[in-house]
Structure formats: C-alpha cells, structure tokens
Amino acid sequence: MELHEILCKRQSIRRFKDMDVPEEDIAKIVKAAGTAPSGKNIQNWHFVAIKNKDIMNKIGHTMVAKNEDIALEMDKSDPEKGARFRKFVKNFTLFFLKAPVLVVV
C-alpha cells in the first residue's frame, strides 16, 4: 500500500471492539509511533500503554474536571467562548474509555 493511499484511508475511531489487544501489537504500534519525525530528530517522547480500566477512568475523569476548570475561566471573560469549549472537548475526552488500550504520550 502506498503512503498516499494509507493517508487517504485514515480514520478516527470512536467505537471499539470489546477485545484484548495483544502485547506484540501494542509494541509494534508504539515502535512505529516512536519513529515519527521530531525537531532535530531528538524523538524525546515516551509512551505508556494502559490497559487497566480503573487507571483509564481516573485519567478520563481528571481530564473532564480540568477541562471544566478551563471552561469556567473562559466563562469569566466570555460565556459563549466557554460554551464552545465545552462542546468541543466532548469530542476528545471520554470516548477513549471504551478502548481496550490507552497509549499516553
């Protein structure tokens, strides 16, 4: 498959199958992500793959609380801006909780 074809077929997944992801697959995904270009080719990122649902829930609910803190600050200067932010963050806050694995960068 050519790179252009891969890029054109890319998808954002928000529904996940209820099945385990093999450790070998996670390792391959993380290795591939680690080869992405970076400034001066430093590639100074770290990846943590999380399968523990309790930890994933804590991360998700912490994100919700922090995003609400941000929205409340926005409300002080422009309530409409806070409302738009709340609507937008729903797109990337809790949908990952149904994923079998969460990779934190």
Contact map, one row per residue, 1 for C-alpha under 8 A:
111011000000000000000000000000000000000000000000000000000000000000000000000000000000000000000000000000000
111111000000000000000000000000000000000000000000000000000000000000000000000000000000000000000000000000000
111111100000000000000000000000000000000000000000000000000000000000000000000000000000000000000000000000000
011111110000000000000000000000000000000000000000000000000000000000000000000000000000000000000000000000000
111111111000000000000000000000000000000000000000000000000000000000000000000000000000000000000000000000000
111111111100000000000000000000000000000000000000000000000000000000000000000000000000000000000000000000000
001111111100000000000000000000000000000000000000000000000000000000000000000000000000000000000000000000000
000111111100000000000000000000000000000000000000000000000000000000000000000000000000000000000000000000000
000011111110000000000000000000000000000000000000000000000000000000000000000000000000000000000000000000000
000001111111000000000000000000000000000000000000000000000000000000000000000000000000000000000000000000000
000000001111100000000000000000000000000000000000000000000000000000000000000000000000000000000000000000000
000000000111110000000000000000000000000000000000000000000000000000000000000000000000000000000000000000000
000000000011111100000000000000000000000000000000000000000000000000000000000000000000000000000000000000000
000000000001111100000000000000000000000000000000000000000000000000000000000000000000000000000011000000000
000000000000111110000000000000000000000000000000000000000000000000000000000000000000000000000010011000000
000000000000111111000000000000000000000000000000000000000000000000000000000000000000000000000000011100000
000000000000001111100000000000000000000000000000000000000000000000000000000000000000000000000000001100000
000000000000000111110000000000000000000000000000000000000000000000000000000000000000000000000000001100000
000000000000000011111000000000000000000000000000000000000000000000000000000000000000000000000000000100000
000000000000000001111100000000000000000000000000000000000000000000000000000000000000000000000000000100000
000000000000000000111110110000000000000000000000000000000000000000000000000000000000000000000000000110000
000000000000000000011111110000000000000000000000000000000000000000000000000000000000000000000000000000000
000000000000000000001111111000000000000000000000000000000000000000000000000000000000000000000000000000000
000000000000000000000111111100000000000000000000000000000000000000000000000000000000000000000000000000000
000000000000000000001111111110000000000000000000000000000000000000000000000000000000000000000000000000000
000000000000000000001111111111000000000000000000100000000000000000000000000000000000000000000000000000000
000000000000000000000011111111100000000000000000000000000000000000000000000000000000000000000000000000000
000000000000000000000001111111110000000000000000000000000000000000000000000000000000000000000000000000000
000000000000000000000000111111111000000000000000000000000000000000000000000000000000000000000000000000000
000000000000000000000000011111111100000000000010000000000000000000000000000000000000000000000000000000000
000000000000000000000000001111111110000000000000000000000000000000000000000000000000000000000000000000000
000000000000000000000000000111111111000000000000000000000000000000000000000000000000000000000000000000000
000000000000000000000000000011111111000000000000000000000000000000000000000000000000000000000000000000000
000000000000000000000000000001111111000000101000000000000000000000000000000000000000000000000000000000000
000000000000000000000000000000111111100000100000000000000000000000000000000000000000000000000000000000000
000000000000000000000000000000011111110000100000000000000000000000000000000000000000000000000000000000000
000000000000000000000000000000000011111010100000000000000000000000000000000000000000000000000000000000000
000000000000000000000000000000000001111111100000000000000000000000000000000000000000000000000000000000000
000000000000000000000000000000000000111111100000000000000000000000000000000000000000000000000000000000000
000000000000000000000000000000000000011111000000000000000000000000000000000000000000000000000000000000000
000000000000000000000000000000000000111111100000000000000000000000000000000000000000000000000000000000000
000000000000000000000000000000000000011111110000000000000000000000000000000000000000000000000000000000000
000000000000000000000000000000000111111011111000000000000000000000000000000000000000000000000000000000000
000000000000000000000000000000000000000001111100000000000000000000000000000000000000000000000000000000000
000000000000000000000000000000000100000000111110000000000000000000000000000000000000000000000000000000001
000000000000000000000000000000000000000000011111000000000000000000000000000000000000000000000000000000001
000000000000000000000000000001000000000000001111100000000000000000000000000000000000000000000000000000111
000000000000000000000000000000000000000000000111110000000000000000000000000000000000000000000000000000111
000000000000000000000000010000000000000000000011111000000000000000000000000000000000000000000000000011110
000000000000000000000000000000000000000000000001111100110000000000000000000000000000000000000000000011110
000000000000000000000000000000000000000000000000111110010000000000000000000000000000000000000000000111000
000000000000000000000000000000000000000000000000011111110000000000000000000000000000000000000000000000000
000000000000000000000000000000000000000000000000001111111000000000000000000000000000000000000000100000000
000000000000000000000000000000000000000000000000000111111100000000000000000000000000000000000000000000000
000000000000000000000000000000000000000000000000010111111110000000000000000000000000000000000000000000000
000000000000000000000000000000000000000000000000011111111111000000000000000000000000000000000000100001000
000000000000000000000000000000000000000000000000000011111111100000000000000000000000000000000000100000000
000000000000000000000000000000000000000000000000000001111111110000000000000000000000000000000000000000000
000000000000000000000000000000000000000000000000000000111111111000000000000000000000000000000000000000000
000000000000000000000000000000000000000000000000000000011111111100000000000000000000000000001100100000000
000000000000000000000000000000000000000000000000000000001111111110000000000000000000000000000100000000000
000000000000000000000000000000000000000000000000000000000111111111000000000000000000000000000000000000000
000000000000000000000000000000000000000000000000000000000011111111100000000000000000000000001000000000000
000000000000000000000000000000000000000000000000000000000001111111110000000000000000000000001100000000000
000000000000000000000000000000000000000000000000000000000000111111111000000000000000000000000000000000000
000000000000000000000000000000000000000000000000000000000000011111111100000000000000000000000000000000000
000000000000000000000000000000000000000000000000000000000000001111111110000000000000010010000000000000000
000000000000000000000000000000000000000000000000000000000000000111111111000000000000010000000000000000000
000000000000000000000000000000000000000000000000000000000000000011111111100000000000000000000000000000000
000000000000000000000000000000000000000000000000000000000000000001111111110000000100000000000000000000000
000000000000000000000000000000000000000000000000000000000000000000111111111000001110110000000000000000000
000000000000000000000000000000000000000000000000000000000000000000011111111100000100000000000000000000000
000000000000000000000000000000000000000000000000000000000000000000001111111110000100000000000000000000000
000000000000000000000000000000000000000000000000000000000000000000000111111111101100000000000000000000000
000000000000000000000000000000000000000000000000000000000000000000000011111111111110000000000000000000000
000000000000000000000000000000000000000000000000000000000000000000000001111111100000000000000000000000000
000000000000000000000000000000000000000000000000000000000000000000000000111111100000000000000000000000000
000000000000000000000000000000000000000000000000000000000000000000000000011111111100000000000000000000000
000000000000000000000000000000000000000000000000000000000000000000000000011111111110000000000000000000000
000000000000000000000000000000000000000000000000000000000000000000000000001001111111000000000000000000000
000000000000000000000000000000000000000000000000000000000000000000000010011001111111100000000000000000000
000000000000000000000000000000000000000000000000000000000000000000000111111001111111110000000000000000000
000000000000000000000000000000000000000000000000000000000000000000000010001000111111111000000000000000000
000000000000000000000000000000000000000000000000000000000000000000000000000000011111111100000000000000000
000000000000000000000000000000000000000000000000000000000000000000000010000000001111111110000000000000000
000000000000000000000000000000000000000000000000000000000000000000110010000000000111111111000000000000000
000000000000000000000000000000000000000000000000000000000000000000000000000000000011111111100000000000000
000000000000000000000000000000000000000000000000000000000000000000000000000000000001111111110000000000000
000000000000000000000000000000000000000000000000000000000000000000100000000000000000111111111000000000000
000000000000000000000000000000000000000000000000000000000000000000000000000000000000011111111100000000000
000000000000000000000000000000000000000000000000000000000000000000000000000000000000001111111010000000000
000000000000000000000000000000000000000000000000000000000000000000000000000000000000000111111111000000000
000000000000000000000000000000000000000000000000000000000001001100000000000000000000000011111111000000000
000000000000000000000000000000000000000000000000000000000001100100000000000000000000000001011111100000000
000000000000011000000000000000000000000000000000000000000000000000000000000000000000000000111111111000000
000000000000010000000000000000000000000000000000000000000000000000000000000000000000000000011111111001000
000000000000000000000000000000000000000000000000000010011001000000000000000000000000000000000111111000000
000000000000001100000000000000000000000000000000000000000000000000000000000000000000000000000011111100000
000000000000001111000000000000000000000000000000000000000000000000000000000000000000000000000011111111000
000000000000000111111000000000000000000000000000001000000000000000000000000000000000000000000000011111000
000000000000000000001000000000000000000000000000111000000000000000000000000000000000000000000000001111100
000000000000000000000000000000000000000000000000111000010000000000000000000000000000000000000001001111110
000000000000000000000000000000000000000000000011110000000000000000000000000000000000000000000000000011111
000000000000000000000000000000000000000000000011110000000000000000000000000000000000000000000000000001111
000000000000000000000000000000000000000000001111000000000000000000000000000000000000000000000000000000111
